[in-house]
Structure formats: C-alpha cells, structure tokens
Amino acid sequence: MTRYGMVALCIAGAIGIATPATAADFQVKMLNKGSNGQMMVFEPAFLRIQPGDTVQFIPTDKGHDAETIPGMLPAGAQPFKGKMSQEVTVTFKTPGLYGYRCIPHFGMGMVGLIEVGNNTSNLDAAKQVKMPPLPTKRMATLFEQASQQAAAH
C-alpha cells in the first residue's frame, strides 16, 4: 500500500470512529379510536427506544396533546409538554421509563409508556404514581409489557 493509501485509510478509520451511530425516529399517533377499537389512545402505546432516539407525537385526530406524567420519568430527565392539536417532537437522552398522557383525555385512559435504553430502573417509582382508575388500568398493561421485554433481554 502506498503512503497516500495508508493516510487515506487512517483518515477514513478516524472518521468512522468519530461518527456517532445514527439515532432512530419514531412516531406515535394521538387517536380518538385505535386500531384495536379502544377509545382515546396513543398508537403505539408502548415503545422501546435507545438514548438519542426521537419520538414525534402526531395529533392524527385533533384535540389531543402529549406530556410527561409527573413522577413517571427517570431521575435527571427533562419533562416534555406539547400543545393542543400540535405535533411535538422529543429526543430522549436519559435511560429509563417515561409515562405520558393526553391531558383532555387522561381520565379516559389516554396514556403511553416509553422505555429508553432497555432500562426499567424507575419502574417501581412509576407504579407508585396516583392516577384515575382507567389510566391506572391501561398503564398497568404497559408496565407489564416493559417488564416482560426487560426479562427477555
């Protein structure tokens, strides 16, 4: 290999090492009725993503928003709050579980859960958050999904 070839190879290697892995983008739809017939839902209601990934919350049906549920996010994580009938895009950096809701339809059970970095370390704290009956029931199902997937990895 020529001297210039070695230099080019070294530069290419350095660039490859310095380039971060590409983060993924996800979409969550805010719906009056989900594909399973359930009313007032986020679809998908459960996501497993990696730190640095981005989630776009899309008000497919108007009259919805998305915001974190107080007490249902990892220590040090930043809460998010979207505006009514507007998309909100969030990049998740801190590993752990993030519970979120639609404020107008929270009492009807419109909640979701995002697991970042295969990390359920704040699961017990999230389970202690007091909510109305229907969101509590739906969130219990999402917590179960997170626990099952964590056990599989």
Residue frames relative to the residue before (quaternion, step in Angstrom):
aa qw qx qy qz dx dy dz
M 1.0000 0.0000 0.0000 0.0000 0.00 0.00 0.00
T 0.4590 -0.6859 0.4923 0.2765 3.55 -0.97 0.84
R 0.6705 -0.4887 0.3743 0.4141 3.53 -1.30 0.32
Y 0.6613 0.5008 -0.3067 0.4668 3.61 0.96 -0.84
G 0.6206 0.5433 -0.3329 0.4571 3.56 1.08 -0.70
M 0.6474 0.5105 -0.3107 0.4730 3.59 1.02 -0.83
V 0.6432 0.5160 -0.3221 0.4650 3.58 0.97 -0.87
A 0.6545 0.5077 -0.3110 0.4660 3.59 0.93 -0.89
L 0.6497 0.5154 -0.3139 0.4623 3.58 0.98 -0.86
C 0.6517 0.5105 -0.3104 0.4672 3.59 0.97 -0.84
I 0.6537 0.5010 -0.3127 0.4732 3.59 0.94 -0.85
A 0.6512 0.5113 -0.3163 0.4631 3.58 0.91 -0.88
G 0.6512 0.5141 -0.3114 0.4632 3.59 0.99 -0.81
A 0.6590 0.5084 -0.3072 0.4614 3.55 0.96 -0.88
I 0.6406 0.5100 -0.3237 0.4741 3.58 0.99 -0.79
G 0.6560 0.5171 -0.3098 0.4543 3.57 0.93 -0.84
I 0.6625 0.4906 -0.3043 0.4772 3.57 1.00 -0.79
A 0.7120 0.4725 -0.2601 0.4498 3.57 0.95 -0.86
T 0.6105 0.5583 -0.3537 0.4365 3.60 1.18 -0.40
P 0.3584 -0.7434 0.5156 0.2303 3.62 -0.62 1.05
A 0.6057 -0.5341 0.4362 0.3969 3.53 -1.27 0.45
T 0.5259 -0.6438 0.4562 0.3177 3.54 -1.05 0.73
A 0.3641 -0.7190 0.5516 0.2150 3.54 -0.86 1.00
A 0.4063 -0.7143 0.5211 0.2307 3.55 -1.16 0.62
D 0.2876 -0.7297 0.5970 0.1685 3.53 -1.29 0.51
F 0.0923 -0.7884 0.6079 0.0169 3.56 -0.99 0.93
Q 0.2175 -0.7532 0.6033 0.1467 3.55 -1.27 0.41
V 0.0942 -0.7471 0.6563 0.0481 3.52 -1.13 0.82
K 0.2558 -0.7748 0.5631 0.1313 3.56 -0.74 1.09
M 0.2745 -0.7119 0.6238 0.1691 3.53 -1.16 0.77
L 0.0111 0.8544 -0.5109 0.0941 3.56 -0.37 1.29
N 0.4868 -0.6220 0.5286 0.3110 3.54 -1.25 0.55
K 0.7861 0.0400 0.0056 0.6167 3.56 1.14 -0.72
G 0.3393 -0.7693 0.5141 0.1696 3.56 -0.77 1.09
S 0.6975 -0.4717 0.3419 0.4172 3.55 -1.31 0.18
N 0.6773 0.4602 -0.2904 0.4950 3.61 1.22 -0.42
G 0.5996 -0.5954 0.3443 0.4093 3.60 1.30 0.13
Q 0.5046 0.6508 -0.4240 0.3770 3.58 1.27 -0.16
M 0.4085 -0.7274 0.5047 0.2220 3.58 -0.98 0.89
M 0.8602 0.1082 -0.1049 0.4871 3.55 -1.28 0.68
V 0.3303 0.7547 -0.4854 0.2928 3.53 0.27 1.33
F 0.3343 -0.6181 0.6545 0.2788 3.44 -1.47 0.21
E 0.0429 -0.8118 0.5823 0.0040 3.59 -0.93 0.82
P 0.4565 -0.3253 -0.7961 0.2279 1.51 -1.06 2.28
A 0.4896 -0.6660 0.4851 0.2852 3.56 -1.18 0.61
F 0.7635 0.2254 -0.1420 0.5883 3.61 1.21 -0.46
L 0.0015 -0.7796 0.6259 -0.0211 3.53 -0.97 0.95
R 0.1446 -0.7241 0.6625 0.1258 3.53 -1.20 0.60
I 0.0417 0.8038 -0.5854 0.0976 3.56 -0.60 1.21
Q 0.4586 -0.6594 0.5194 0.2919 3.56 -1.34 0.03
P 0.6314 -0.5132 0.3947 0.4268 3.60 -1.15 0.44
G 0.7523 0.3363 -0.2832 0.4906 3.56 -0.92 0.97
D 0.5520 0.5951 -0.3990 0.4266 3.58 1.26 -0.23
T 0.3066 -0.7544 0.5630 0.1414 3.53 -1.23 0.64
V 0.1369 -0.7640 0.6269 0.0683 3.55 -1.09 0.83
Q 0.1768 -0.7608 0.6201 0.0733 3.52 -0.93 1.04
F 0.2062 -0.7655 0.6028 0.0902 3.55 -0.68 1.18
I 0.1065 -0.8330 0.5428 -0.0113 3.56 -0.51 1.26
P 0.3051 -0.7547 0.5497 0.1877 3.62 -0.68 1.06
T 0.1695 -0.8152 0.5498 0.0658 3.56 0.35 1.28
D 0.7242 0.1823 -0.1213 0.6539 3.53 1.12 -0.81
K 0.4834 -0.6929 0.4570 0.2781 3.58 -0.88 0.94
G 0.6985 0.4838 -0.3452 0.3986 3.55 -1.31 0.34
H 0.6319 0.5036 -0.3302 0.4878 3.58 1.27 0.36
D 0.0636 -0.7448 0.6589 0.0847 3.50 -1.38 0.34
A 0.2439 -0.7423 0.5980 0.1786 3.57 -1.31 0.02
E 0.1622 0.7679 -0.6064 0.1280 3.55 -0.95 0.96
T 0.5851 -0.5806 0.4280 0.3708 3.55 -1.17 0.54
I 0.4156 -0.6591 0.5684 0.2642 3.52 -1.25 0.59
P 0.4778 -0.6789 0.4625 0.3113 3.62 -0.66 1.02
G 0.7896 0.2729 -0.2336 0.4975 3.56 -0.88 1.00
M 0.7092 0.4172 -0.2535 0.5086 3.60 1.27 -0.20
L 0.6062 0.4739 -0.4294 0.4728 3.54 0.63 1.17
P 0.6247 -0.5725 0.3743 0.3766 3.57 -1.14 0.58
A 0.6134 -0.5325 0.4282 0.3960 3.58 -1.21 0.51
G 0.8120 0.2549 -0.2075 0.4824 3.54 -0.93 0.94
A 0.5565 0.6063 -0.3935 0.4098 3.60 1.26 -0.18
Q 0.4358 -0.6875 0.5217 0.2556 3.54 -1.17 0.65
P 0.3896 -0.6971 0.5399 0.2661 3.61 -0.86 0.88
F 0.2005 -0.7551 0.6053 0.1527 3.56 -1.27 0.33
K 0.0450 -0.7788 0.6256 0.0113 3.55 -1.25 0.57
G 0.2110 -0.7863 0.5733 0.0920 3.54 -0.60 1.20
K 0.4796 -0.6418 0.5154 0.3041 3.53 -1.34 0.17
M 0.6604 -0.5370 0.3640 0.3783 3.54 -1.20 0.63
S 0.8689 0.0330 -0.0775 0.4878 3.55 -0.99 1.03
Q 0.6201 0.5043 -0.3635 0.4787 3.60 1.15 0.58
E 0.5341 -0.6048 0.4824 0.3410 3.52 -1.17 0.65
V 0.0505 -0.7503 0.6567 0.0570 3.51 -1.22 0.58
T 0.1558 -0.7834 0.5989 0.0583 3.56 -0.92 0.98
V 0.0617 -0.8066 0.5871 -0.0307 3.54 -0.80 1.10
T 0.1951 -0.7333 0.6392 0.1253 3.56 -1.02 0.90
F 0.2408 -0.7918 0.5530 0.0966 3.55 -0.68 1.17
K 0.1257 -0.8300 0.5430 0.0212 3.57 -0.63 1.16
T 0.7341 0.4154 -0.2211 0.4895 3.58 0.98 -0.85
P 0.4289 -0.7074 0.4963 0.2632 3.63 -0.73 1.01
G 0.5264 0.6120 -0.4878 0.3323 3.55 -1.17 0.71
L 0.6128 -0.5485 0.4307 0.3716 3.54 -1.35 -0.21
Y 0.1155 -0.7679 0.6292 0.0324 3.53 -1.07 0.92
G 0.1554 -0.7609 0.6250 0.0796 3.56 -0.63 1.14
Y 0.0054 -0.8023 0.5967 -0.0150 3.57 -1.00 0.78
R 0.1726 -0.7949 0.5801 0.0438 3.54 -1.27 0.49
C 0.3587 -0.6180 0.6370 0.2891 3.47 -1.47 0.10
I 0.4444 -0.7319 0.4457 0.2612 3.59 -0.48 1.19
P 0.7076 0.4583 -0.3193 0.4328 3.70 0.66 -0.90
H 0.7895 0.3008 -0.1425 0.5157 3.61 1.08 -0.65
F 0.2727 0.7896 -0.5026 0.2227 3.57 1.25 0.41
G 0.6802 0.5025 -0.2849 0.4513 3.59 0.88 -0.96
M 0.6618 0.4776 -0.2900 0.4999 3.57 1.27 -0.43
G 0.6231 -0.5966 0.3185 0.3929 3.58 1.29 0.18
M 0.4307 0.7015 -0.4754 0.3104 3.61 1.17 0.33
V 0.2690 0.7412 -0.5479 0.2794 3.52 0.04 1.45
G 0.0754 -0.7791 0.6195 0.0600 3.53 -1.30 0.34
L 0.2282 -0.7657 0.5911 0.1106 3.54 -1.34 0.31
I 0.0869 -0.7713 0.6297 0.0307 3.54 -0.99 0.93
E 0.1704 -0.7566 0.6254 0.0864 3.53 -0.94 0.99
V 0.1381 -0.8011 0.5812 0.0358 3.55 -0.68 1.14
G 0.8735 0.0959 -0.0844 0.4698 3.54 -0.88 1.02
N 0.5390 -0.6349 0.4100 0.3718 3.60 1.03 0.70
N 0.5107 0.6439 -0.3865 0.4186 3.55 1.03 0.85
T 0.0152 -0.7981 0.6018 -0.0261 3.56 -0.67 1.16
S 0.2174 0.8369 -0.4831 0.1376 3.59 1.19 0.52
N 0.7333 0.3786 -0.2432 0.5097 3.62 1.10 -0.49
L 0.2756 0.7983 -0.4953 0.2037 3.59 1.23 0.40
D 0.6787 0.4932 -0.3117 0.4461 3.61 0.79 -0.94
A 0.6501 0.5029 -0.3165 0.4736 3.60 0.97 -0.81
A 0.6472 0.5191 -0.3197 0.4576 3.60 0.96 -0.84
K 0.6507 0.5284 -0.3154 0.4448 3.59 1.00 -0.78
Q 0.6490 0.5395 -0.3094 0.4381 3.61 1.18 -0.49
V 0.5117 0.6506 -0.4231 0.3686 3.60 1.24 -0.28
K 0.3647 -0.7407 0.5304 0.1924 3.56 -0.84 1.06
M 0.0512 0.7778 -0.6209 0.0831 3.54 -0.93 1.04
P 0.6301 -0.4954 0.4113 0.4340 3.60 -1.24 0.20
P 0.7219 -0.4938 0.2728 0.4007 3.63 -1.19 0.46
L 0.7121 0.4637 -0.2982 0.4346 3.64 0.69 -0.96
P 0.6738 0.4513 -0.3323 0.4816 3.66 0.83 -0.74
T 0.5907 0.5600 -0.3695 0.4483 3.61 1.10 -0.62
K 0.6625 0.5061 -0.2976 0.4652 3.57 0.95 -0.91
R 0.6869 0.4719 -0.2907 0.4701 3.61 0.85 -0.93
M 0.6581 0.5069 -0.3190 0.4563 3.59 0.97 -0.83
A 0.5875 0.5703 -0.3714 0.4378 3.61 1.07 -0.65
T 0.6334 0.5175 -0.3203 0.4780 3.59 1.03 -0.79
L 0.6717 0.4882 -0.2982 0.4706 3.60 0.97 -0.84
F 0.6143 0.5289 -0.3444 0.4736 3.60 1.05 -0.72
E 0.6336 0.5323 -0.3238 0.4587 3.58 1.03 -0.80
Q 0.6264 0.5251 -0.3326 0.4705 3.60 1.01 -0.79
A 0.6569 0.5056 -0.3104 0.4653 3.58 0.91 -0.90
S 0.6663 0.5041 -0.3051 0.4569 3.59 0.94 -0.88
Q 0.6554 0.5118 -0.3104 0.4606 3.60 0.95 -0.85
Q 0.6851 0.4709 -0.2953 0.4709 3.59 0.89 -0.89
A 0.6207 0.5327 -0.3487 0.4575 3.60 1.05 -0.71
A 0.6559 0.5122 -0.3088 0.4605 3.59 1.02 -0.83
A 0.6450 0.5324 -0.3150 0.4487 3.60 1.12 -0.65
H 0.7306 0.4109 -0.2394 0.4900 3.61 1.18 -0.45
